[in-house]
Amino acid sequence: MHAARHRALRELGAFTRQLADHWEALAGRLEDVPAAAKALRAGAAAANELLPEVQRLAAARDLPVGKLAVGVAGRTARARPPVPDAVLEANQALRFALLDAEHVVTLCEYIGALSAAEADAEMVTAAAQWATSIRTPARAARRAAIALGKDPDRAIEPLSLGAKLGYAIGWFGEATDRLSGRRARR
């Protein structure tokens, strides 16, 4: 197995675990946005189903995708900005969560291309199925994020009191920009 595919499969283990954990937790925070919670839970379930398949097919190719790749790396891997959901508004958290799925889908397609280059038809087929399994709930989550635009008050509700710190930082930034703009015009 080429080193590129080796690394990509281990990375897929980590990011699949991260997606499953993050989307499940975020679904709990967005219970009052049923379409979002449903899509996030479906994505978490798809990731949880995908992970053992990745591990099985990697192991069949003498590549363990075990506790270190899935556990430790999966808890720290991030495809989105390193901002905790707790300091975000509902719309921001949901839109950032889509980056998790986009990364996993792209990684699956990349593994498919690497596998095709090595004439590994079984892995090409599996990678295509993995991408589809994540892409489907990601589309539903994207639709839910866009639909939040129809309810702007709900869209900007903070997921926790921590988001109010973000408001204060944003206010300070805007005030500084305005003050700087006035000075520049003088």
N, C-alpha and C positions, 0 to 999 in steps of 0.2 A: 504494500500500500504506500502510495506517495505520501510524503510528509504533509503536504497541503491537505489531503483528505483526512489524514490522521488528526491533524490539529482541528480541522473543521468539525469532525464528528465529536471530539471532546468539547469543543466550544458549543456545539448544538446541545449536548447534554446539560451544560451549565445554563445556557440561555433558555432552554425549555423548562428547566426547574424554576428559574427566575420568573418566567412568564406565568407559570401555573400558580406560584405563590403570590405574586403581585396581583394578578387578575382576580384571584379568589378573595384576597383581602380588600381590594378596591370595590368589588361587588358588594361586600358587606357595608361599605361606606356610602354606596349609591342605591340603597334599597328603595328610596323614594323616587328613583328614576328606573322604573321596571325594565324598560328596553335595554338600558345600559347594564343593569345587574344581570339580566338574563344572558346577554351577549358575553359579558365578562366571565360568568360561570361556565358557559359553553366553551369559551377559549381555554379556561383553566382545565376543564375536563379533557379537551382535545390534547392539551400539552401533557397532562398526566397519562393519557393513553399512548401518546407518541414516545415518551421517554423510555419505557421498557422495550419498545421496538428498536429504538436507536441502540440501546445497550445490547440487545440480542444480536442485531446484525453486525455491530462493531465487534462484539466478542467472537462471532463466527469468523471474523477476519483478524483474530488475535490482537484485538485492541480493547483493553478494558476501559469502559466509561463508567467508572465506579464512584465511590464515595467522595473522593477529592474533587473530581470534575463536576459531579452533580451536586454534592452537598456543600462544600466550602465555596467553590467558585460560583455555584448557582445561587448562593445567598448574597454574593457580593457583585456579581456581574450586572451591568446596567447598559441598556441600549438608549437610555433617555438621560436627560440632565440629572445630576445628582441632587435632586431636590425631593425631599420626602413628600408624599401625598398630603400629609397633615398640614402643610403650609400652603396648599394650593386651593383654588376654587374648583368646584365640581367639573366644569368644562375643561380646565387646564389638566386636571388629573386624568380625565378620560382621554383627552387628546394625546397626552404624553404616553399613556399606556399603549396607544396604537404603535408607538415606536418599538415596543417589545415584540409585538406581532410582526411588524415589518422586518425586523432584524432576523427573526426565526424563519420567516418565509424566504427571505433572500438567502439565508444560510442553507436552507433545504435545497433551493434551486442551484446554489453554488456546489453543494455536495453532489447533486445530480449531474452537473457538468463534469466535475472531477471524476465521478464514477463512470460516466460515458467515455472519458478519455482513457480509462483503464479497462474498458470493456466489461464492466460489472453491471450487467443488466438487472440483476435483482435489486441492487442498491439504487439504480436509476429509477426504477419503478417505485421503490419505497420512498425515495426522496420526493418524487412528484406527489405521492399520496400524502406525505407529511405536510408538504406545502399547502395542499388543498384543505387538509384538516384544520389548519390554523387560519388560512385565508377566509374561510366561510364565517367563523365567529368574528374575525377582525372586521369584515365588511359590515356585519350587524352592529358592532361597537362603533364603527365610523358613522353609520347612519344615526345611531343614538346620540353621538357627539354633535353632529350637525343639527339634529332635531332640538337639542338644548337651546339653539339659537332662537327658537320660537317661544321660549320661556326665559328671557334674559335675567329675570330676578333669580330664578332657580340656577341658571348657568353660573352666576357669580357667587353663589352661596359658598362660604368656606367649608371645607371638609372638617375642620376643627378650629379651635380658638387660635391655633398656631398660625393660621392664614392671616389673622389680623396683624401679625408682625409684618407680613408681606405688604399689607396695605400701608403701614407706616413707612416702610422703606420706599414704596412706590411714591407716596406723597412727598417724602423728602427729596427723592430724585426729581420729581416734577417741579417742586419749588426751586430747587437748585438750577434746573434747566431754564426756568422762567427768569430767575434772577440773572443768570449768565447771559441770556438773550437780551435783557434790558441793558446790561452793561455794554454789550457788543454794539447796540444801536446808538449809543451815545457818542 
